[in-house]
Amino acid sequence: MSAVSVPPDARVLVVLPAWNERESLPGVLAEIREHLPDVAVLVVDDGSHDGTAAVARSHGVDVLELPFNLGVGGAMRAGFRYALEQGYPMVVQVDADGQHDPRDVPRIVERLADADIVIGARFAGTGEYEARGPRRWAMRVLAGVLSRVASTRLTDTTSGFRGAGPRAVELFALHYPAEYLGDTVESLVIAARNGLRIEQIGVSMRERSAGRPSQSPLKAAVYLARACLALVISLGRRRERLVPSEAAVV
Amino acid sequence: MNGHLFALLGALVTLAFMFELLRRRRLREKYAGFWIVTALVVLVAAVFPGITEWLATLVGITTPVNLIFFLGLLVLLVVCVQISAEVSELEHENQALAEQTALLRLRLERLERAVEDAGVREVSPIPDVDGDAR
């Protein structure tokens, strides 16, 4: 395999999928450096055209620069492949827009001792993140169904703040759905079907430090429909098989 | 002009067009094959109109022309779905390529840095294969 890089001292890789996040990325990176000095950081630039990759490089972190936009799922799969290739057993996904507090990362990593996937959930007591209307119903339905699939109580299945242990990294390097909502909803179905243990811990969500969230009644309705479709289809899929060796070939 | 003659001409033009596209390598056989078969079916039906009428009565359609419309739409539907499937497959491959490009690029950056740190001054200039084709 690649003998190019320095063997990682840190066991945890924080992956930040970033699409046009030039504004917020420096703040997030600074915060990660401050609170998590020991973790390796990888920014996956998802085909940005605002110089996100250059900004990240100037902060001294490794950057995977995708030639065009693949969506969060595609960016994360690249991140998982990198983690597998470089021998990081644990990956924590943190959004580049500053919504996730890096200080929660150690708690996620801690839980990864027992679970394969730990979701930083927004509705689990801490914080006052609220969703309304169709978006809220969609989240309810998803949470209900996925709780059954994973046979554990999950309240926030679309959270992008999550950690993956060794087994999950191996699985996701190969099978991480790139389609819309696949990175959150379908990835949980795939994980549960492969016997991975999923857990959640409560985290507080913050306002995005830059950019604006996409919310309107119409978008929420479309979101609901797509979420349900994604769920039904992924539940109807055949079980993916766990062959990590395939992914190690780059 | 006679309707059958018109259909006949259309089929012949289609055949010639497909042949020409194939000759210039503008179209791959696996896609052209379908259209050639369709054109041949139209050709046969134009030469022997009896076949269409016989088929129409067989499946219980009173006006043979409706059978033609139905079959025409069916053919278009099948082709569209097939092309959607091909596009999905291509997107999938595209994604894998993008990931690999990014991974290789990072690896290359590290190599270059390592070489620089090792104090090698003159590395033969490799053109920057940025691929920023947006």
Interface residues (C-beta under 8 A of the other chain):
Chain A: S2 V4 S5 V44 G47 H49 D62 V63 L64 E65 L66 P67 F68 L70 G74 R77 A78 R81 Y82 E85 A178 V250
Chain B: Q95 A98 E99 Q100 T101 A102 L103 L104 R105 L106 R107 R110 L111 A114 G131 D132 A133 R134
